[in-house]
């Protein structure tokens, strides 16, 4: 691999702590600390994303490159570091946080001039590990590797995954915080993104009243990641805030489209580029439920439930607005922009639903239709993805009980079937009023509704296999996620089996997942 192409422009631009001291501590007035990965004696490759490696300019993998994939024996051109940020966690100010399990190698530029940051996750402790060891276990690493790539191929803005490797050591974890810690296999995943900057980086500088660093960081972000902004002065910062609001709203709409629940939408887990970042206790939606949260830490309040992700993203943007206020200095502008956020989000959300249902355009009565649909989905406990796949197959002769029983997590009795029949009739009536053909409508649905989603129970089975030295399911899932709008493996196009309903790692996860 072309490791010699990696550089660290970020640490040349901003103040940092160059001591390489791994002691966990506050690092005021700096944006990063240099830190060396822990080093692992017996790494073993599990998966490597050859296509991504070629795209970002790293090139082909060779056996000698295994050391790099876990942070061992790094060349002189790589000065590794972890960044400092702050954040609101579950609605409460948490103060300084930072890259506790992530260490940056820097960034690489490909032949087309595109820049990509490269980061290990699970390669050892940093000053921001908060009394943890900075390691990662196999299950969380597999989940991040596969899900970030699945989201990319679904068309959702996201960080990506380059490699997955065993470290050769065991790590102690208590998966459900139940007082039952166990040894698990350690692993490292390399993830990539245009940038890993978060809302929390700006919150930290603002909270410390480091306004010059805050200004420099915002200028750096706009110059490198928002080239469409050409204004200057305060207008430049206003344009940026409008853009991040739009990007964040668009991201939330995409999450709703594919049925993704992040699970822990703290401000330190919000990308300043509008990417899906930090795959922890996430889940793809099985049965449709606006109140579903996969994160046991989020119970009983369900702050980050599926149906709340739009409003939580707006709340998080309010915190970013507070952090940027010393630069923008216009409360009315910030308030007006955030107040418009809700209207923009819901209009974009409903237009997205129109595409999923195959409607030609958003009409006034569609809002009531969508509300009725949500109620039906929850009452009948219908599978989110499979429901839309079934809609594509509807014909005048469809036996509703036969068609929908296999995608419901409840028994469809006579009353429920009656409600389903009434809804389908209203749906067909709305389709018949389209100004586009049925073929055009169906084409729109096929592009909007995936046939394959990476369900938690599939991940669970895959992790169990890898733990036993098998990679067959890993390979199949990797193939399936690369073509999510095709049914490559029909056995994956099924609802969650009942034996996984209460299995930790399938229906519920913790923040350590």
C-alpha positions in Angstrom: 0.0 0.0 0.0 1.1 3.6 -0.6 1.5 4.4 3.1 4.1 7.0 2.2 1.4 9.2 0.8 -0.2 9.8 4.2 0.4 13.2 5.9 -0.9 15.2 8.8 -1.9 18.7 7.8 -4.4 19.0 10.7 -1.6 18.9 13.4 0.4 21.4 11.5 -2.5 23.8 11.4 -3.7 23.8 15.0 -2.3 23.8 18.6 -1.7 20.4 20.1 0.0 18.4 22.9 3.0 16.7 21.4 4.0 14.8 24.5 2.8 11.3 23.3 1.6 10.9 26.9 -1.3 8.4 27.0 -2.4 9.4 30.6 -6.1 10.3 30.5 -6.5 13.9 31.3 -7.8 17.3 30.3 -5.9 19.0 27.5 -7.1 22.6 27.5 -6.5 25.0 24.6 -5.5 22.3 22.2 -7.4 20.4 19.5 -5.3 17.2 19.5 -2.7 15.1 21.3 -0.1 13.0 19.6 -0.3 9.4 20.8 1.2 6.1 19.5 -1.0 3.0 18.9 -0.6 0.2 21.5 1.0 -2.3 19.1 -0.1 -5.9 18.7 2.1 -9.0 18.4 -0.2 -11.4 16.6 -2.5 -9.5 14.2 -4.6 -11.5 11.8 -6.5 -10.0 8.8 -10.3 -10.7 8.7 -11.4 -8.4 5.8 -9.9 -5.8 3.5 -11.8 -3.3 1.3 -9.8 -3.4 -1.8 -12.1 -1.2 -3.8 -12.0 1.6 -1.2 -8.2 1.3 -0.8 -7.8 1.9 -4.5 -10.3 4.8 -4.5 -8.5 6.7 -1.7 -5.0 6.2 -3.2 -3.6 3.5 -0.8 -3.6 0.8 -3.5 -3.3 -2.9 -3.2 -2.8 -4.8 0.1 0.3 -6.9 0.6 1.1 -9.2 3.5 3.7 -6.7 4.8 0.9 -4.1 5.1 -0.8 -6.0 8.0 1.2 -4.1 10.5 -0.2 -0.8 9.2 -3.8 -2.1 9.5 -3.4 -2.4 13.3 -1.0 0.5 13.8 2.3 -1.5 14.2 5.8 -0.4 13.2 4.7 2.8 11.4 7.0 4.7 9.1 8.4 8.1 9.9 5.9 10.0 7.7 3.0 9.0 10.0 2.7 11.0 13.2 -0.4 9.6 15.0 -2.8 11.7 17.1 -6.2 11.8 18.7 -8.4 14.8 18.7 -10.1 16.6 21.6 -13.8 17.5 21.5 -16.7 18.1 23.9 -20.4 17.3 23.7 -23.8 16.9 25.1 -24.5 13.3 26.0 -28.2 12.3 26.4 -29.0 16.0 26.7 -26.4 16.9 29.4 -23.2 18.8 29.0 -20.3 16.3 29.3 -17.3 18.6 29.0 -14.2 17.5 27.3 -14.4 14.1 25.6 -12.3 13.2 22.5 -11.1 10.3 20.5 -11.1 7.6 23.2 -10.8 4.6 20.9 -9.7 6.3 17.7 -6.3 7.3 16.6 -5.7 9.1 13.4 -3.0 8.2 10.9 -3.6 11.5 9.0 -5.0 11.9 5.5 -4.2 10.6 2.0 -4.7 12.3 -1.3 -5.5 10.2 -4.4 -4.5 10.9 -8.0 -7.7 13.0 -8.5 -6.9 15.3 -5.6 -9.5 13.9 -3.2 -8.4 13.9 0.4 -9.4 11.2 2.9 -8.7 10.9 6.6 -7.6 7.4 7.9 -8.3 6.4 11.5 -7.8 3.2 13.6 -10.5 2.3 16.0 -9.5 0.0 18.9 -5.7 0.5 18.6 -5.1 1.6 22.2 -5.7 4.3 24.8 -5.5 8.0 24.3 -5.6 11.0 26.7 -9.4 11.0 26.0 -10.2 7.3 26.8 -11.8 8.3 30.1 -10.4 5.5 32.2 -10.9 2.9 29.4 -8.3 0.9 27.5 -9.0 2.2 24.0 -9.4 -1.3 22.7 -12.3 -2.7 20.7 -13.8 -6.1 20.6 -14.6 -8.2 17.5 -18.4 -7.7 17.7 -18.3 -3.9 17.7 -15.6 -3.9 15.0 -17.5 -6.2 12.7 -20.6 -4.1 13.2 -18.8 -0.9 12.3 -17.0 -2.5 9.3 -20.1 -4.0 7.7 -22.7 -1.3 8.6 -20.7 1.7 7.4 -20.2 0.0 4.0 -23.9 -1.1 3.9 -25.0 2.5 4.4 -22.6 3.7 1.7 -24.1 1.3 -0.8 -27.6 2.2 0.3 -26.7 5.8 -0.8 -26.6 7.2 2.8 -23.8 9.7 3.6 -21.4 7.9 5.9 -17.9 7.2 7.1 -16.5 4.0 5.5 -14.4 1.0 6.5 -11.1 0.0 5.0 -10.1 -3.1 7.0 -10.9 -5.4 9.9 -8.3 -7.4 11.8 -7.8 -9.4 15.0 -5.3 -7.9 17.4 -4.3 -11.3 18.8 -5.2 -10.3 22.3 -8.4 -10.6 24.5 -10.3 -7.7 25.9 -12.6 -7.7 29.0 -16.1 -6.3 28.3 -19.4 -6.3 30.1 -21.7 -6.2 27.1 -25.0 -5.4 28.9 -23.4 -3.7 32.0 -24.9 -6.5 34.0 -21.9 -7.1 36.3 -20.8 -10.1 34.2 -17.6 -9.1 32.3 -16.1 -11.6 30.0 -13.0 -12.0 27.8 -13.6 -11.3 24.1 -11.4 -11.3 21.0 -9.9 -7.9 20.3 -10.0 -6.3 16.9 -9.1 -3.1 15.1 -11.1 -1.5 12.3 -9.7 1.2 10.0 -12.4 3.7 9.0 -12.1 6.6 6.6 -14.0 9.8 5.9 -13.4 13.1 4.2 -13.2 14.4 7.8 -14.0 13.1 11.2 -14.7 16.6 12.6 -17.8 16.7 14.8 -20.1 19.3 16.4 -18.2 18.6 19.6 -14.9 20.0 18.2 -16.6 23.4 17.9 -18.3 23.0 21.2 -15.0 22.5 23.0 -13.3 25.5 21.6 -16.3 27.7 22.3 -16.8 26.4 25.9 -13.1 27.2 26.6 -13.5 30.6 25.0 -10.7 29.8 22.6 -12.4 32.0 20.0 -9.4 32.4 17.7 -9.0 28.6 17.5 -12.7 28.3 17.0 -12.5 30.8 14.1 -9.5 29.0 12.6 -11.2 25.6 12.8 -14.3 27.0 11.1 -12.3 28.6 8.4 -10.4 25.3 7.9 -13.7 23.4 7.7 -15.2 25.7 5.1 -12.1 26.0 3.0 -11.6 22.2 2.8 -15.1 20.7 3.0 -17.5 23.4 1.8 -16.0 24.7 -1.4 -19.4 26.0 -2.6 -19.3 28.7 0.0 -17.7 31.8 -1.6 -18.8 34.5 0.8 -16.5 36.2 3.3 -16.6 37.4 6.9 -19.7 36.7 8.9 -21.7 35.9 5.8 -19.3 33.0 5.2 -20.1 31.6 8.7 -23.8 32.1 8.1 -23.7 30.2 4.9 -21.9 27.4 6.6 -24.5 27.1 9.3 -27.3 27.0 6.8 -25.4 24.3 4.9 -24.8 22.1 7.9 -28.5 22.4 8.8 -29.5 21.2 5.3 -27.0 18.4 5.2 -28.1 17.2 8.6 -31.8 17.3 7.7 -31.0 15.4 4.5 -29.1 12.8 6.4 -32.0 12.3 8.8 -34.4 11.8 5.9 -32.1 9.1 4.5 -32.1 7.4 7.9 -35.9 7.3 7.8 -35.9 6.1 4.3 -33.9 3.0 5.0 -35.1 2.5 8.6 -31.8 3.2 10.4 -31.7 4.0 14.1 -28.4 5.4 15.3 -29.0 4.8 19.0 -26.8 7.4 20.5 -27.1 10.8 18.8 -25.0 12.8 21.2 -23.5 16.0 19.8 -20.1 14.4 19.8 -21.5 11.8 17.4 -22.7 14.4 14.9 -20.5 14.9 11.8 -19.8 18.5 10.8 -20.1 17.2 7.2 -23.5 15.6 7.6 -22.2 12.0 7.6 -23.4 9.0 9.6 -20.6 8.5 12.2 -19.8 6.2 15.1 -21.6 2.9 14.7 -22.3 1.7 18.2 -25.7 0.5 19.4 -27.4 1.1 16.1 -30.1 -1.0 14.4 -31.9 -1.3 11.1 -35.6 -1.3 11.6 -37.4 -4.7 11.7 -41.0 -4.1 12.8 -41.9 -0.5 12.3 -42.0 1.4 15.6 -41.5 5.1 16.1 -40.6 4.5 19.7 -37.9 1.9 19.0 -34.5 2.4 20.4 -31.9 -0.3 20.2 -29.7 1.2 22.9 -30.4 -0.1 26.4 -28.6 3.0 27.8 -31.4 5.0 26.2 -34.1 3.3 28.3 -36.6 4.2 29.6 -36.6 7.7 28.2 -36.0 6.7 24.6 -34.4 10.1 23.7 -32.9 8.7 20.6 -35.8 6.5 19.4 -36.4 6.1 15.7 -39.2 8.6 15.4 -37.3 11.3 17.4 -34.2 11.5 15.2 -35.4 14.5 13.3 -36.1 16.6 16.4 -32.9 15.4 18.1 -30.9 16.5 15.2 -32.5 19.9 15.4 -31.7 20.1 19.2 -28.1 19.2 18.4 -27.9 21.9 15.8 -29.1 24.4 18.5 -26.0 23.4 20.5 -23.8 23.9 17.5 -25.4 27.3 17.0 -24.6 28.2 20.6 -21.0 27.2 20.0 -20.7 29.3 16.8 -22.6 32.4 18.2 -19.3 34.1 19.2 -18.4 34.2 15.5 -21.8 34.7 13.9 -23.1 37.2 16.5 -26.6 37.2 15.1 -29.1 35.5 17.4 -32.1 36.2 15.1 -30.4 34.6 12.1 -29.5 31.5 14.1 -33.0 31.2 15.5 -34.7 31.8 12.1 -32.4 29.2 10.5 -33.2 26.6 13.1 -36.9 27.4 13.1 -36.9 26.7 9.3 -35.2 23.4 9.9 -38.4 21.7 10.9 -40.3 22.8 7.9 -37.4 21.7 5.6 -37.0 18.4 7.3 -40.7 17.4 7.2 -41.2 18.5 3.6 -38.1 16.5 2.5 -39.3 13.6 4.7 -42.7 13.5 3.0 -41.2 13.8 -0.5 -39.0 10.8 0.4 -42.1 8.8 1.5 -43.8 9.7 -1.8 -40.9 8.1 -3.7 -41.1 5.0 -1.4 -44.8 4.7 -2.2 -44.4 5.5 -5.9 -46.4 8.8 -5.8 -45.8 11.4 -8.5 -45.6 14.4 -6.2 -46.3 15.5 -2.6 -50.0 16.5 -2.3 -51.9 18.1 0.5 -53.8 15.0 1.4 -50.7 12.8 1.5 -49.8 13.9 5.0 -53.0 12.3 6.4 -52.2 9.2 4.3 -48.7 8.9 5.8 -50.1 9.3 9.3 -52.6 6.5 8.7 -49.8 4.4 7.3 -47.6 4.9 10.4 -50.5 3.9 12.7 -51.2 0.8 10.6 -47.5 -0.3 10.6 -47.3 0.0 14.3 -50.6 -1.7 15.1 -49.9 -4.6 12.7 -46.2 -4.8 13.6 -45.2 -4.9 9.9 -41.6 -5.1 8.8 -40.5 -1.8 7.5 -38.4 -3.0 4.6 -40.5 -6.0 3.6 -43.7 -3.9 3.6 -42.5 -1.7 0.8 -41.1 -4.7 -1.1 -44.5 -6.3 -0.9 -46.2 -3.1 -2.1 -44.1 -3.4 -5.3 -45.7 -6.8 -5.9 -49.3 -5.7 -5.4 -51.9 -6.6 -8.0 -55.6 -6.8 -8.2 -55.6 -10.5 -7.3 -53.3 -10.2 -4.2 -54.4 -12.3 -1.2 -53.6 -9.8 1.6 -53.4 -12.4 4.3 -50.9 -14.5 2.4 -48.9 -11.5 1.2 -48.6 -9.7 4.6 -48.7 -12.5 7.2 -45.0 -13.4 6.6 -43.9 -9.8 7.1 -45.8 -9.1 10.3 -44.5 -9.8 13.8 -48.1 -10.3 15.1 -51.0 -12.4 14.1 -53.1 -10.7 11.4 -56.6 -11.5 12.7 -59.9 -10.5 10.9 -59.9 -7.0 12.4 -56.3 -6.3 11.4 -56.8 -7.7 7.9 -59.8 -5.4 7.5 -57.7 -2.3 8.4 -55.0 -3.5 6.0 -57.5 -4.0 3.2 -58.9 -0.4 3.8 -55.4 1.0 3.7 -54.4 -0.9 0.5 -57.6 0.4 -1.2 -56.7 4.0 -0.2 -53.2 3.4 -1.5 -54.4 2.1 -4.8 -56.7 5.0 -5.2 -53.8 7.4 -4.6 -51.7 5.5 -7.1 -54.5 5.8 -9.7 -54.4 9.6 -9.4 -50.7 9.7 -10.4 -49.8 11.7 -13.4 -47.0 9.2 -14.2 -47.3 5.7 -15.4 -47.3 2.6 -13.2 -44.0 1.6 -14.7 -42.5 5.0 -13.7 -44.0 4.7 -10.3 -42.6 1.3 -9.8 -39.1 2.3 -11.0 -39.2 5.1 -8.4 -40.1 2.6 -5.7 -37.4 0.1 -6.7 -34.7 2.8 -6.4 -36.0 4.0 -3.0 -36.7 0.7 -1.2 -33.8 -1.7 -0.5 -34.3 -5.4 -0.9 -31.5 -6.1 1.6 -30.8 -4.4 4.9 -28.1 -5.4 7.4 -30.3 -6.6 10.2 -28.9 -7.1 13.7 -29.6 -10.8 13.8 -27.6 -11.3 10.6 -24.7 -9.4 12.2 -25.0 -11.5 15.3 -24.8 -14.7 13.3 -21.8 -13.4 11.3 -19.9 -12.4 14.5 -20.6 -15.8 16.0 -19.2 -17.5 12.9 -16.0 -15.3 12.8 -15.5 -16.1 16.5 -15.4 -19.8 15.5 -13.0 -19.2 12.6 -15.5 -19.1 9.8 -16.0 -16.3 7.2 -18.6 -17.7 4.9 -21.4 -15.5 6.2 -19.1 -12.4 6.3 -18.4 -12.9 2.6 -22.1 -13.4 1.8 -23.1 -10.3 3.7 -20.4 -8.3 2.1 -21.8 -9.3 -1.3 -25.3 -8.6 -0.3 -24.7 -5.1 1.1 -22.9 -4.1 -2.1 -26.1 -4.5 -4.1 -28.9 -3.7 -1.6 -31.5 -2.9 -4.2 -31.3 -6.4 -5.6 -32.2 -9.7 -4.0 -28.9 -11.5 -4.3 -29.6 -13.9 -1.4 -33.4 -14.4 -0.9 -32.8 -16.0 2.5 -31.8 -12.5 3.8 -35.1 -11.0 2.6 -37.0 -12.2 5.6 -38.2 -10.9 8.9 -36.2 -11.4 12.1 -36.6 -15.0 13.4 -38.5 -15.2 16.7 -35.6 -16.9 18.5 -33.7 -13.6 18.3 -36.5 -11.4 19.7 -34.8 -11.1 23.2 -31.2 -12.0 22.3 -28.6 -9.4 23.4 -26.9 -8.1 20.3 -30.0 -8.7 18.1 -32.9 -6.7 19.5 -31.1 -4.7 22.2 -27.5 -3.5 22.5 -25.6 -1.3 24.9 -23.2 1.6 24.3 -20.3 -0.9 24.6 -21.7 -2.8 21.6 
